[in-house]
Amino acid sequence: MRLSSFDTRTPSSVPLLGLHGPRNELTFGWDVLAVALLGLAIYAFAIRSRLPAEQALEYVGDVTAEEPEAIDASG
């Protein structure tokens, strides 16, 4: 089911999912608001479920440590 403000005169369907074209139930503005709210909800979930700082630093390691010199493979 497509709810956004697409042209309802264009017949389109996805038979496997039971979609039968746009329904034009969310007009322009409301569809943008719905996507923005969904994005904010995902962002809030990501912030709440992030790793603690200590564990993230443990995974990253010491970023100030120098790496050994690269070996020149051109020989």
All heavy atoms as TSV, in Angstrom:
chain	resi	resn	atom	element	x	y	z
A	1	MET	N	N	0.850	-1.178	0.000
A	1	MET	CA	C	0.000	0.000	0.000
A	1	MET	C	C	0.890	1.234	0.000
A	1	MET	O	O	1.726	1.394	0.868
A	1	MET	CB	C	-0.885	-0.034	1.246
A	1	MET	CG	C	-1.686	1.203	1.424
A	1	MET	SD	S	-2.958	1.078	2.672
A	1	MET	CE	C	-2.031	0.858	4.144
A	2	ARG	N	N	0.723	2.042	-0.976
A	2	ARG	CA	C	1.468	3.300	-1.055
A	2	ARG	C	C	0.556	4.429	-0.604
A	2	ARG	O	O	-0.543	4.585	-1.107
A	2	ARG	CB	C	1.930	3.539	-2.486
A	2	ARG	CG	C	2.891	2.482	-2.948
A	2	ARG	CD	C	3.257	2.717	-4.381
A	2	ARG	NE	N	4.002	1.568	-4.842
A	2	ARG	CZ	C	3.963	1.095	-6.056
A	2	ARG	NH1	N	3.232	1.684	-6.961
A	2	ARG	NH2	N	4.654	0.054	-6.401
A	3	LEU	N	N	1.031	5.205	0.317
A	3	LEU	CA	C	0.181	6.244	0.895
A	3	LEU	C	C	0.552	7.651	0.457
A	3	LEU	O	O	-0.137	8.586	0.787
A	3	LEU	CB	C	0.250	6.171	2.423
A	3	LEU	CG	C	-0.233	4.864	3.038
A	3	LEU	CD1	C	0.031	4.886	4.531
A	3	LEU	CD2	C	-1.679	4.632	2.747
A	4	SER	N	N	1.626	7.825	-0.271
A	4	SER	CA	C	2.101	9.176	-0.548
A	4	SER	C	C	1.314	9.840	-1.667
A	4	SER	O	O	0.363	9.297	-2.206
A	4	SER	CB	C	3.585	9.147	-0.902
A	4	SER	OG	O	3.771	8.437	-2.096
A	5	SER	N	N	1.746	11.027	-2.046
A	5	SER	CA	C	0.995	11.875	-2.969
A	5	SER	C	C	1.386	11.654	-4.422
A	5	SER	O	O	1.558	12.604	-5.157
A	5	SER	CB	C	1.191	13.337	-2.589
A	5	SER	OG	O	2.566	13.652	-2.588
A	6	PHE	N	N	1.521	10.408	-4.855
A	6	PHE	CA	C	1.802	10.127	-6.250
A	6	PHE	C	C	0.528	10.224	-7.068
A	6	PHE	O	O	-0.576	10.217	-6.541
A	6	PHE	CB	C	2.400	8.719	-6.404
A	6	PHE	CG	C	3.772	8.595	-5.828
A	6	PHE	CD1	C	3.986	7.870	-4.679
A	6	PHE	CD2	C	4.852	9.211	-6.428
A	6	PHE	CE1	C	5.249	7.756	-4.143
A	6	PHE	CE2	C	6.121	9.103	-5.903
A	6	PHE	CZ	C	6.311	8.373	-4.751
A	7	ASP	N	N	0.684	10.270	-8.360
A	7	ASP	CA	C	-0.447	10.336	-9.270
A	7	ASP	C	C	-1.228	9.028	-9.192
A	7	ASP	O	O	-0.698	7.954	-9.466
A	7	ASP	CB	C	0.070	10.581	-10.693
A	7	ASP	CG	C	-1.051	10.768	-11.684
A	7	ASP	OD1	O	-2.209	10.962	-11.259
A	7	ASP	OD2	O	-0.769	10.732	-12.893
A	8	THR	N	N	-2.507	9.105	-8.839
A	8	THR	CA	C	-3.318	7.903	-8.685
A	8	THR	C	C	-3.815	7.364	-10.016
A	8	THR	O	O	-4.427	6.308	-10.058
A	8	THR	CB	C	-4.520	8.176	-7.773
A	8	THR	OG1	O	-5.275	9.261	-8.309
A	8	THR	CG2	C	-4.070	8.497	-6.370
A	9	ARG	N	N	-3.577	8.088	-11.114
A	9	ARG	CA	C	-4.043	7.615	-12.422
A	9	ARG	C	C	-3.088	6.607	-13.037
A	9	ARG	O	O	-3.443	5.938	-13.997
A	9	ARG	CB	C	-4.215	8.792	-13.378
A	9	ARG	CG	C	-5.330	9.751	-12.934
A	9	ARG	CD	C	-5.302	10.982	-13.772
A	9	ARG	NE	N	-4.066	11.711	-13.411
A	9	ARG	CZ	C	-3.605	12.752	-14.053
A	9	ARG	NH1	N	-4.221	13.197	-15.120
A	9	ARG	NH2	N	-2.510	13.355	-13.666
A	10	THR	N	N	-1.878	6.480	-12.496
A	10	THR	CA	C	-0.902	5.537	-13.058
A	10	THR	C	C	-1.106	4.180	-12.408
A	10	THR	O	O	-0.838	4.012	-11.222
A	10	THR	CB	C	0.538	6.010	-12.814
A	10	THR	OG1	O	0.702	6.237	-11.416
A	10	THR	CG2	C	0.839	7.280	-13.571
A	11	PRO	N	N	-1.609	3.226	-13.168
A	11	PRO	CA	C	-1.817	1.905	-12.580
A	11	PRO	C	C	-0.497	1.172	-12.425
A	11	PRO	O	O	0.249	1.002	-13.376
A	11	PRO	CB	C	-2.724	1.197	-13.590
A	11	PRO	CG	C	-2.413	1.868	-14.894
A	11	PRO	CD	C	-2.030	3.290	-14.562
A	12	SER	N	N	-0.203	0.783	-11.226
A	12	SER	CA	C	0.972	-0.015	-10.957
A	12	SER	C	C	0.607	-1.021	-9.888
A	12	SER	O	O	-0.260	-0.777	-9.057
A	12	SER	CB	C	2.135	0.863	-10.493
A	12	SER	OG	O	1.798	1.486	-9.282
A	13	SER	N	N	1.227	-2.165	-9.938
A	13	SER	CA	C	0.915	-3.167	-8.929
A	13	SER	C	C	2.107	-4.084	-8.735
A	13	SER	O	O	2.939	-4.247	-9.617
A	13	SER	CB	C	-0.313	-3.981	-9.321
A	13	SER	OG	O	-0.033	-4.726	-10.490
A	14	VAL	N	N	2.167	-4.629	-7.562
A	14	VAL	CA	C	3.152	-5.646	-7.231
A	14	VAL	C	C	2.333	-6.843	-6.746
A	14	VAL	O	O	1.905	-6.886	-5.599
A	14	VAL	CB	C	4.132	-5.152	-6.146
A	14	VAL	CG1	C	5.130	-6.237	-5.800
A	14	VAL	CG2	C	4.815	-3.886	-6.594
A	15	PRO	N	N	2.069	-7.788	-7.636
A	15	PRO	CA	C	1.136	-8.865	-7.269
A	15	PRO	C	C	1.584	-9.727	-6.098
A	15	PRO	O	O	0.755	-10.195	-5.328
A	15	PRO	CB	C	1.033	-9.701	-8.539
A	15	PRO	CG	C	2.065	-9.200	-9.470
A	15	PRO	CD	C	2.582	-7.911	-8.964
A	16	LEU	N	N	2.893	-9.917	-5.918
A	16	LEU	CA	C	3.353	-10.773	-4.832
A	16	LEU	C	C	3.080	-10.165	-3.461
A	16	LEU	O	O	2.885	-10.869	-2.488
A	16	LEU	CB	C	4.851	-11.057	-4.980
A	16	LEU	CG	C	5.250	-11.864	-6.217
A	16	LEU	CD1	C	6.764	-11.978	-6.302
A	16	LEU	CD2	C	4.618	-13.237	-6.173
A	17	LEU	N	N	3.080	-8.839	-3.386
A	17	LEU	CA	C	2.857	-8.167	-2.105
A	17	LEU	C	C	1.444	-7.625	-1.960
A	17	LEU	O	O	1.084	-7.080	-0.925
A	17	LEU	CB	C	3.860	-7.015	-1.937
A	17	LEU	CG	C	5.337	-7.415	-1.934
A	17	LEU	CD1	C	6.206	-6.184	-1.838
A	17	LEU	CD2	C	5.639	-8.375	-0.816
A	18	GLY	N	N	0.662	-7.728	-2.991
A	18	GLY	CA	C	-0.709	-7.234	-2.930
A	18	GLY	C	C	-0.826	-5.725	-3.029
A	18	GLY	O	O	-1.789	-5.139	-2.551
A	19	LEU	N	N	0.140	-5.066	-3.647
A	19	LEU	CA	C	0.090	-3.612	-3.813
A	19	LEU	C	C	-0.604	-3.278	-5.126
A	19	LEU	O	O	-0.333	-3.875	-6.155
A	19	LEU	CB	C	1.504	-3.028	-3.802
A	19	LEU	CG	C	2.314	-3.292	-2.532
A	19	LEU	CD1	C	3.717	-2.744	-2.695
A	19	LEU	CD2	C	1.643	-2.677	-1.336
A	20	HIS	N	N	-1.486	-2.306	-5.097
A	20	HIS	CA	C	-2.246	-1.952	-6.281
A	20	HIS	C	C	-2.172	-0.468	-6.600
A	20	HIS	O	O	-3.181	0.169	-6.883
A	20	HIS	CB	C	-3.708	-2.374	-6.121
A	20	HIS	CG	C	-3.863	-3.842	-5.887
A	20	HIS	ND1	N	-3.601	-4.787	-6.841
A	20	HIS	CD2	C	-4.223	-4.526	-4.780
A	20	HIS	CE1	C	-3.803	-5.985	-6.368
A	20	HIS	NE2	N	-4.180	-5.850	-5.095
A	21	GLY	N	N	-0.997	0.103	-6.549
A	21	GLY	CA	C	-0.817	1.494	-6.933
A	21	GLY	C	C	-1.031	2.466	-5.791
A	21	GLY	O	O	-1.452	2.102	-4.699
A	22	PRO	N	N	-0.744	3.742	-6.028
A	22	PRO	CA	C	-0.855	4.760	-4.971
A	22	PRO	C	C	-2.304	5.026	-4.587
A	22	PRO	O	O	-3.200	4.978	-5.412
A	22	PRO	CB	C	-0.208	5.987	-5.607
A	22	PRO	CG	C	-0.266	5.757	-7.065
A	22	PRO	CD	C	-0.239	4.296	-7.279
A	23	ARG	N	N	-2.514	5.337	-3.315
A	23	ARG	CA	C	-3.860	5.616	-2.814
A	23	ARG	C	C	-4.065	7.093	-2.497
A	23	ARG	O	O	-5.187	7.514	-2.239
A	23	ARG	CB	C	-4.117	4.783	-1.572
A	23	ARG	CG	C	-4.080	3.295	-1.898
A	23	ARG	CD	C	-4.268	2.474	-0.693
A	23	ARG	NE	N	-5.554	2.814	-0.076
A	23	ARG	CZ	C	-6.037	2.174	0.938
A	23	ARG	NH1	N	-5.370	1.191	1.484
A	23	ARG	NH2	N	-7.191	2.519	1.464
A	24	ASN	N	N	-2.981	7.876	-2.443
A	24	ASN	CA	C	-3.051	9.318	-2.202
A	24	ASN	C	C	-3.719	9.645	-0.871
A	24	ASN	O	O	-4.494	10.581	-0.771
A	24	ASN	CB	C	-3.765	10.015	-3.363
A	24	ASN	CG	C	-3.352	11.472	-3.474
A	24	ASN	OD1	O	-2.319	11.856	-2.960
A	24	ASN	ND2	N	-4.148	12.262	-4.141
A	25	GLU	N	N	-3.395	8.891	0.163
A	25	GLU	CA	C	-3.961	9.156	1.486
A	25	GLU	C	C	-3.098	10.101	2.308
A	25	GLU	O	O	-3.612	10.775	3.193
A	25	GLU	CB	C	-4.180	7.845	2.229
A	25	GLU	CG	C	-5.274	7.016	1.594
A	25	GLU	CD	C	-5.543	5.754	2.366
A	25	GLU	OE1	O	-5.068	5.638	3.511
A	25	GLU	OE2	O	-6.234	4.887	1.825
A	26	LEU	N	N	-1.802	10.126	2.047
A	26	LEU	CA	C	-0.912	11.082	2.704
A	26	LEU	C	C	-0.500	12.114	1.660
A	26	LEU	O	O	0.299	11.832	0.790
A	26	LEU	CB	C	0.343	10.397	3.252
A	26	LEU	CG	C	0.208	9.594	4.524
A	26	LEU	CD1	C	1.529	8.956	4.883
A	26	LEU	CD2	C	-0.281	10.446	5.653
A	27	THR	N	N	-1.057	13.279	1.751
A	27	THR	CA	C	-0.738	14.313	0.768
A	27	THR	C	C	0.621	14.920	1.068
A	27	THR	O	O	1.216	14.667	2.114
A	27	THR	CB	C	-1.811	15.416	0.789
A	27	THR	OG1	O	-1.895	15.944	2.103
A	27	THR	CG2	C	-3.164	14.863	0.369
A	28	PHE	N	N	1.111	15.717	0.117
A	28	PHE	CA	C	2.430	16.313	0.260
A	28	PHE	C	C	2.469	17.167	1.519
A	28	PHE	O	O	1.584	17.958	1.791
A	28	PHE	CB	C	2.774	17.171	-0.953
A	28	PHE	CG	C	4.163	17.737	-0.878
A	28	PHE	CD1	C	5.259	16.930	-1.096
A	28	PHE	CD2	C	4.369	19.068	-0.560
A	28	PHE	CE1	C	6.535	17.437	-1.015
A	28	PHE	CE2	C	5.639	19.585	-0.477
A	28	PHE	CZ	C	6.719	18.765	-0.711
A	29	GLY	N	N	3.493	17.015	2.259
A	29	GLY	CA	C	3.628	17.702	3.540
A	29	GLY	C	C	3.473	16.693	4.658
A	29	GLY	O	O	4.339	16.565	5.508
A	30	TRP	N	N	2.374	15.960	4.672
A	30	TRP	CA	C	2.164	14.930	5.671
A	30	TRP	C	C	3.102	13.756	5.434
A	30	TRP	O	O	3.578	13.149	6.394
A	30	TRP	CB	C	0.710	14.457	5.678
A	30	TRP	CG	C	-0.209	15.486	6.229
A	30	TRP	CD1	C	-1.113	16.232	5.540
A	30	TRP	CD2	C	-0.300	15.916	7.592
A	30	TRP	NE1	N	-1.763	17.087	6.384
A	30	TRP	CE2	C	-1.287	16.917	7.650
A	30	TRP	CE3	C	0.352	15.551	8.761
A	30	TRP	CZ2	C	-1.624	17.550	8.843
A	30	TRP	CZ3	C	0.015	16.181	9.949
A	30	TRP	CH2	C	-0.966	17.168	9.975
A	31	ASP	N	N	3.349	13.440	4.150
A	31	ASP	CA	C	4.274	12.334	3.877
A	31	ASP	C	C	5.699	12.714	4.260
A	31	ASP	O	O	6.451	11.899	4.779
A	31	ASP	CB	C	4.179	11.873	2.427
A	31	ASP	CG	C	4.410	12.974	1.412
A	31	ASP	OD1	O	4.482	14.151	1.811
A	31	ASP	OD2	O	4.499	12.660	0.208
A	32	VAL	N	N	6.069	13.976	4.048
A	32	VAL	CA	C	7.394	14.446	4.450
A	32	VAL	C	C	7.511	14.422	5.973
A	32	VAL	O	O	8.537	14.011	6.525
A	32	VAL	CB	C	7.653	15.866	3.895
A	32	VAL	CG1	C	8.943	16.432	4.435
A	32	VAL	CG2	C	7.652	15.850	2.384
A	33	LEU	N	N	6.461	14.834	6.654
A	33	LEU	CA	C	6.443	14.804	8.115
A	33	LEU	C	C	6.560	13.374	8.636
A	33	LEU	O	O	7.300	13.114	9.596
A	33	LEU	CB	C	5.165	15.453	8.648
A	33	LEU	CG	C	5.003	15.461	10.168
A	33	LEU	CD1	C	6.090	16.309	10.817
A	33	LEU	CD2	C	3.626	15.957	10.552
A	34	ALA	N	N	5.861	12.430	8.000
A	34	ALA	CA	C	5.932	11.023	8.423
A	34	ALA	C	C	7.348	10.485	8.272
A	34	ALA	O	O	7.855	9.795	9.166
A	34	ALA	CB	C	4.943	10.186	7.609
A	35	VAL	N	N	8.019	10.795	7.169
A	35	VAL	CA	C	9.392	10.327	6.962
A	35	VAL	C	C	10.335	10.992	7.960
A	35	VAL	O	O	11.234	10.348	8.504
A	35	VAL	CB	C	9.839	10.591	5.505
A	35	VAL	CG1	C	11.317	10.340	5.328
A	35	VAL	CG2	C	9.036	9.730	4.551
A	36	ALA	N	N	10.144	12.273	8.240
A	36	ALA	CA	C	10.989	12.973	9.205
A	36	ALA	C	C	10.821	12.384	10.606
A	36	ALA	O	O	11.810	12.181	11.323
A	36	ALA	CB	C	10.658	14.466	9.218
A	37	LEU	N	N	9.597	12.083	11.002
A	37	LEU	CA	C	9.368	11.493	12.321
A	37	LEU	C	C	9.952	10.095	12.413
A	37	LEU	O	O	10.522	9.717	13.448
A	37	LEU	CB	C	7.868	11.471	12.634
A	37	LEU	CG	C	7.233	12.834	12.885
A	37	LEU	CD1	C	5.730	12.687	13.086
A	37	LEU	CD2	C	7.878	13.532	14.062
A	38	LEU	N	N	9.842	9.324	11.352
A	38	LEU	CA	C	10.447	7.999	11.335
A	38	LEU	C	C	11.970	8.113	11.454
A	38	LEU	O	O	12.600	7.356	12.195
A	38	LEU	CB	C	10.068	7.240	10.072
A	38	LEU	CG	C	10.677	5.854	9.921
A	38	LEU	CD1	C	10.194	4.931	11.022
A	38	LEU	CD2	C	10.376	5.288	8.551
A	39	GLY	N	N	12.562	9.058	10.741
A	39	GLY	CA	C	14.002	9.272	10.825
A	39	GLY	C	C	14.432	9.676	12.224
A	39	GLY	O	O	15.456	9.200	12.728
A	40	LEU	N	N	13.673	10.552	12.871
A	40	LEU	CA	C	13.996	10.949	14.242
A	40	LEU	C	C	13.867	9.781	15.219
A	40	LEU	O	O	14.671	9.648	16.142
A	40	LEU	CB	C	13.094	12.105	14.681
A	40	LEU	CG	C	13.424	13.459	14.065
A	40	LEU	CD1	C	12.368	14.485	14.457
A	40	LEU	CD2	C	14.797	13.914	14.500
A	41	ALA	N	N	12.864	8.935	14.998
A	41	ALA	CA	C	12.698	7.768	15.868
A	41	ALA	C	C	13.879	6.813	15.714
A	41	ALA	O	O	14.395	6.285	16.706
A	41	ALA	CB	C	11.384	7.049	15.542
A	42	ILE	N	N	14.331	6.590	14.490
A	42	ILE	CA	C	15.481	5.718	14.256
A	42	ILE	C	C	16.742	6.332	14.869
A	42	ILE	O	O	17.559	5.634	15.477
A	42	ILE	CB	C	15.655	5.447	12.756
A	42	ILE	CG1	C	14.500	4.586	12.259
A	42	ILE	CG2	C	16.993	4.803	12.455
A	42	ILE	CD1	C	14.445	4.421	10.767
A	43	TYR	N	N	16.910	7.644	14.725
A	43	TYR	CA	C	18.063	8.328	15.310
A	43	TYR	C	C	18.050	8.194	16.835
A	43	TYR	O	O	19.077	7.891	17.454
A	43	TYR	CB	C	18.052	9.799	14.897
A	43	TYR	CG	C	19.187	10.593	15.483
A	43	TYR	CD1	C	20.467	10.468	14.985
A	43	TYR	CD2	C	18.969	11.477	16.537
A	43	TYR	CE1	C	21.516	11.193	15.520
A	43	TYR	CE2	C	20.003	12.210	17.081
A	43	TYR	CZ	C	21.275	12.074	16.569
A	43	TYR	OH	O	22.307	12.777	17.111
A	44	ALA	N	N	16.893	8.398	17.457
A	44	ALA	CA	C	16.789	8.288	18.914
A	44	ALA	C	C	17.093	6.859	19.364
A	44	ALA	O	O	17.785	6.654	20.368
A	44	ALA	CB	C	15.395	8.703	19.379
A	45	PHE	N	N	16.603	5.869	18.618
A	45	PHE	CA	C	16.898	4.477	18.959
A	45	PHE	C	C	18.391	4.196	18.846
A	45	PHE	O	O	18.972	3.516	19.690
A	45	PHE	CB	C	16.108	3.536	18.051
A	45	PHE	CG	C	16.476	2.092	18.245
A	45	PHE	CD1	C	16.050	1.411	19.380
A	45	PHE	CD2	C	17.247	1.436	17.321
A	45	PHE	CE1	C	16.401	0.083	19.574
A	45	PHE	CE2	C	17.596	0.111	17.499
A	45	PHE	CZ	C	17.173	-0.568	18.626
A	46	ALA	N	N	19.028	4.721	17.805
A	46	ALA	CA	C	20.460	4.499	17.602
A	46	ALA	C	C	21.273	5.136	18.734
A	46	ALA	O	O	22.237	4.546	19.229
A	46	ALA	CB	C	20.894	5.061	16.257
A	47	ILE	N	N	20.899	6.325	19.157
A	47	ILE	CA	C	21.611	6.997	20.247
A	47	ILE	C	C	21.429	6.228	21.549
A	47	ILE	O	O	22.384	6.044	22.310
A	47	ILE	CB	C	21.129	8.462	20.398
A	47	ILE	CG1	C	21.524	9.273	19.173
A	47	ILE	CG2	C	21.668	9.092	21.673
A	47	ILE	CD1	C	23.011	9.396	18.957
A	48	ARG	N	N	20.221	5.741	21.825
A	48	ARG	CA	C	19.961	5.028	23.076
A	48	ARG	C	C	20.643	3.669	23.123
A	48	ARG	O	O	20.942	3.154	24.192
A	48	ARG	CB	C	18.460	4.834	23.296
A	48	ARG	CG	C	17.758	6.128	23.636
A	48	ARG	CD	C	16.280	5.858	23.888
A	48	ARG	NE	N	15.775	6.810	24.838
A	48	ARG	CZ	C	15.682	6.594	26.140
A	48	ARG	NH1	N	16.027	5.450	26.647
A	48	ARG	NH2	N	15.221	7.521	26.940
A	49	SER	N	N	20.872	3.055	21.953
A	49	SER	CA	C	21.429	1.705	21.952
A	49	SER	C	C	22.901	1.668	21.546
A	49	SER	O	O	23.413	0.606	21.223
A	49	SER	CB	C	20.613	0.819	21.001
A	49	SER	OG	O	20.694	1.304	19.684
A	50	ARG	N	N	23.574	2.804	21.587
A	50	ARG	CA	C	24.986	2.835	21.212
A	50	ARG	C	C	25.839	2.159	22.284
A	50	ARG	O	O	25.401	1.941	23.409
A	50	ARG	CB	C	25.450	4.266	20.998
A	50	ARG	CG	C	25.575	5.072	22.273
A	50	ARG	CD	C	25.983	6.502	21.975
A	50	ARG	NE	N	26.223	7.239	23.177
A	50	ARG	CZ	C	25.323	7.989	23.796
A	50	ARG	NH1	N	24.108	8.086	23.298
A	50	ARG	NH2	N	25.636	8.649	24.880
A	51	LEU	N	N	27.069	1.845	21.894
A	51	LEU	CA	C	28.007	1.241	22.838
A	51	LEU	C	C	28.449	2.275	23.872
A	51	LEU	O	O	28.544	3.464	23.564
A	51	LEU	CB	C	29.255	0.759	22.101
A	51	LEU	CG	C	29.121	-0.471	21.237
A	51	LEU	CD1	C	30.421	-0.703	20.490
A	51	LEU	CD2	C	28.779	-1.675	22.070
A	52	PRO	N	N	28.769	1.825	25.078
A	52	PRO	CA	C	29.375	2.744	26.038
A	52	PRO	C	C	30.731	3.211	25.505
A	52	PRO	O	O	31.391	2.510	24.745
A	52	PRO	CB	C	29.548	1.890	27.291
A	52	PRO	CG	C	28.632	0.731	27.122
A	52	PRO	CD	C	28.490	0.520	25.655
A	53	ALA	N	N	31.141	4.386	25.915
A	53	ALA	CA	C	32.378	4.980	25.397
A	53	ALA	C	C	33.586	4.091	25.654
A	53	ALA	O	O	34.446	3.940	24.781
A	53	ALA	CB	C	32.589	6.360	26.020
A	54	GLU	N	N	33.650	3.479	26.828
A	54	GLU	CA	C	34.801	2.637	27.156
A	54	GLU	C	C	34.886	1.435	26.214
A	54	GLU	O	O	35.952	1.069	25.733
A	54	GLU	CB	C	34.718	2.148	28.602
A	54	GLU	CG	C	34.749	3.259	29.635
A	54	GLU	CD	C	33.365	3.878	29.843
A	54	GLU	OE1	O	32.348	3.205	29.550
A	54	GLU	OE2	O	33.317	5.035	30.261
A	55	GLN	N	N	33.758	0.810	25.934
A	55	GLN	CA	C	33.750	-0.353	25.063
A	55	GLN	C	C	34.066	0.036	23.619
A	55	GLN	O	O	34.776	-0.676	22.916
A	55	GLN	CB	C	32.407	-1.068	25.133
A	55	GLN	CG	C	32.407	-2.411	24.440
A	55	GLN	CD	C	31.102	-3.151	24.648
A	55	GLN	OE1	O	30.185	-2.679	25.295
A	55	GLN	NE2	N	31.032	-4.355	24.096
A	56	ALA	N	N	33.567	1.168	23.170
A	56	ALA	CA	C	33.867	1.629	21.818
A	56	ALA	C	C	35.355	1.911	21.667
A	56	ALA	O	O	35.973	1.544	20.663
A	56	ALA	CB	C	33.056	2.880	21.499
A	57	LEU	N	N	35.959	2.550	22.678
A	57	LEU	CA	C	37.404	2.809	22.635
A	57	LEU	C	C	38.205	1.519	22.661
A	57	LEU	O	O	39.254	1.415	22.037
A	57	LEU	CB	C	37.807	3.718	23.795
A	57	LEU	CG	C	37.355	5.173	23.668
A	57	LEU	CD1	C	37.678	5.934	24.938
A	57	LEU	CD2	C	37.985	5.821	22.462
A	58	GLU	N	N	37.697	0.520	23.388
A	58	GLU	CA	C	38.372	-0.775	23.414
A	58	GLU	C	C	38.354	-1.424	22.029
A	58	GLU	O	O	39.342	-2.021	21.607
A	58	GLU	CB	C	37.676	-1.682	24.421
A	58	GLU	CG	C	38.307	-3.039	24.580
A	58	GLU	CD	C	37.525	-3.868	25.589
A	58	GLU	OE1	O	37.108	-3.311	26.624
A	58	GLU	OE2	O	37.332	-5.065	25.318
A	59	TYR	N	N	37.257	-1.314	21.313
A	59	TYR	CA	C	37.158	-1.876	19.966
A	59	TYR	C	C	38.046	-1.135	18.977
A	59	TYR	O	O	38.666	-1.745	18.118
A	59	TYR	CB	C	35.725	-1.841	19.461
A	59	TYR	CG	C	34.822	-2.882	20.074
A	59	TYR	CD1	C	33.456	-2.648	20.177
A	59	TYR	CD2	C	35.307	-4.092	20.535
A	59	TYR	CE1	C	32.615	-3.595	20.726
A	59	TYR	CE2	C	34.473	-5.043	21.093
A	59	TYR	CZ	C	33.129	-4.792	21.184
A	59	TYR	OH	O	32.302	-5.729	21.725
A	60	VAL	N	N	38.124	0.180	19.113
A	60	VAL	CA	C	38.904	0.985	18.182
A	60	VAL	C	C	40.388	0.825	18.451
A	60	VAL	O	O	41.195	0.755	17.523
A	60	VAL	CB	C	38.482	2.470	18.265
A	60	VAL	CG1	C	39.421	3.346	17.482
A	60	VAL	CG2	C	37.058	2.634	17.790
A	61	GLY	N	N	40.752	0.777	19.688
A	61	GLY	CA	C	42.173	0.672	20.039
A	61	GLY	C	C	42.770	2.051	20.205
A	61	GLY	O	O	42.090	3.069	20.264
A	62	ASP	N	N	44.079	2.091	20.263
A	62	ASP	CA	C	44.793	3.345	20.451
A	62	ASP	C	C	45.014	4.002	19.093
A	62	ASP	O	O	45.827	3.538	18.293
A	62	ASP	CB	C	46.127	3.085	21.146
A	62	ASP	CG	C	46.819	4.365	21.545
A	62	ASP	OD1	O	46.190	5.441	21.408
A	62	ASP	OD2	O	47.979	4.303	21.982
A	63	VAL	N	N	44.286	5.072	18.820
A	63	VAL	CA	C	44.389	5.732	17.519
A	63	VAL	C	C	45.648	6.583	17.408
A	63	VAL	O	O	46.015	6.988	16.307
A	63	VAL	CB	C	43.141	6.595	17.227
A	63	VAL	CG1	C	41.923	5.718	17.096
A	63	VAL	CG2	C	42.943	7.646	18.287
A	64	THR	N	N	46.317	6.848	18.540
A	64	THR	CA	C	47.532	7.667	18.483
A	64	THR	C	C	48.780	6.830	18.259
A	64	THR	O	O	49.842	7.371	17.995
A	64	THR	CB	C	47.691	8.474	19.777
A	64	THR	OG1	O	47.779	7.579	20.874
A	64	THR	CG2	C	46.526	9.428	19.958
A	65	ALA	N	N	48.648	5.496	18.372
A	65	ALA	CA	C	49.814	4.626	18.165
A	65	ALA	C	C	50.181	4.619	16.688
A	65	ALA	O	O	49.317	4.596	15.818
A	65	ALA	CB	C	49.503	3.217	18.637
A	66	GLU	N	N	51.483	4.658	16.442
A	66	GLU	CA	C	51.945	4.651	15.063
A	66	GLU	C	C	51.967	3.242	14.515
A	66	GLU	O	O	52.298	2.296	15.224
A	66	GLU	CB	C	53.343	5.262	14.973
A	66	GLU	CG	C	53.371	6.727	15.304
A	66	GLU	CD	C	54.744	7.315	15.087
A	66	GLU	OE1	O	55.494	6.769	14.267
A	66	GLU	OE2	O	55.056	8.315	15.738
A	67	GLU	N	N	51.598	3.115	13.233
A	67	GLU	CA	C	51.650	1.817	12.585
A	67	GLU	C	C	53.055	1.582	12.059
A	67	GLU	O	O	53.780	2.520	11.750
A	67	GLU	CB	C	50.647	1.763	11.434
A	67	GLU	CG	C	49.215	1.773	11.902
A	67	GLU	CD	C	48.261	1.453	10.780
A	67	GLU	OE1	O	48.667	0.791	9.813
A	67	GLU	OE2	O	47.105	1.867	10.882
A	68	PRO	N	N	53.459	0.314	11.947
A	68	PRO	CA	C	54.778	0.038	11.399
A	68	PRO	C	C	54.859	0.490	9.936
A	68	PRO	O	O	53.846	0.595	9.247
A	68	PRO	CB	C	54.911	-1.478	11.522
A	68	PRO	CG	C	53.554	-1.994	11.728
A	68	PRO	CD	C	52.753	-0.871	12.321
A	69	GLU	N	N	56.073	0.764	9.513
A	69	GLU	CA	C	56.274	1.215	8.126
A	69	GLU	C	C	55.758	0.167	7.155
A	69	GLU	O	O	55.913	-1.033	7.364
A	69	GLU	CB	C	57.763	1.465	7.878
A	69	GLU	CG	C	58.312	2.621	8.665
A	69	GLU	CD	C	57.723	3.953	8.210
A	69	GLU	OE1	O	57.512	4.135	7.016
A	69	GLU	OE2	O	57.487	4.795	9.077
A	70	ALA	N	N	55.159	0.625	6.071
A	70	ALA	CA	C	54.654	-0.283	5.056
A	70	ALA	C	C	55.809	-0.887	4.266
A	70	ALA	O	O	56.808	-0.243	4.024
A	70	ALA	CB	C	53.728	0.469	4.099
A	71	ILE	N	N	55.652	-2.124	3.907
A	71	ILE	CA	C	56.689	-2.814	3.116
A	71	ILE	C	C	56.452	-2.508	1.658
A	71	ILE	O	O	55.348	-2.656	1.155
A	71	ILE	CB	C	56.643	-4.335	3.374
A	71	ILE	CG1	C	56.900	-4.614	4.846
A	71	ILE	CG2	C	57.619	-5.063	2.477
A	71	ILE	CD1	C	56.715	-6.062	5.220
A	72	ASP	N	N	57.498	-2.099	0.967
A	72	ASP	CA	C	57.389	-1.766	-0.452
A	72	ASP	C	C	57.381	-3.064	-1.261
A	72	ASP	O	O	58.372	-3.774	-1.314
A	72	ASP	CB	C	58.554	-0.866	-0.880
A	72	ASP	CG	C	58.377	-0.368	-2.294
A	72	ASP	OD1	O	57.273	-0.487	-2.843
A	72	ASP	OD2	O	59.376	0.163	-2.843
A	73	ALA	N	N	56.246	-3.383	-1.874
A	73	ALA	CA	C	56.089	-4.626	-2.608
A	73	ALA	C	C	56.470	-4.485	-4.076
A	73	ALA	O	O	56.364	-5.436	-4.839
A	73	ALA	CB	C	54.654	-5.117	-2.497
A	74	SER	N	N	56.897	-3.304	-4.504
A	74	SER	CA	C	57.220	-3.123	-5.924
A	74	SER	C	C	58.553	-3.763	-6.272
A	74	SER	O	O	58.878	-3.911	-7.446
A	74	SER	CB	C	57.236	-1.640	-6.291
A	74	SER	OG	O	58.226	-0.967	-5.538
A	75	GLY	N	N	59.340	-4.110	-5.298
A	75	GLY	CA	C	60.507	-4.892	-5.380
A	75	GLY	C	C	61.667	-4.538	-6.107
A	75	GLY	O	O	62.556	-4.894	-6.584
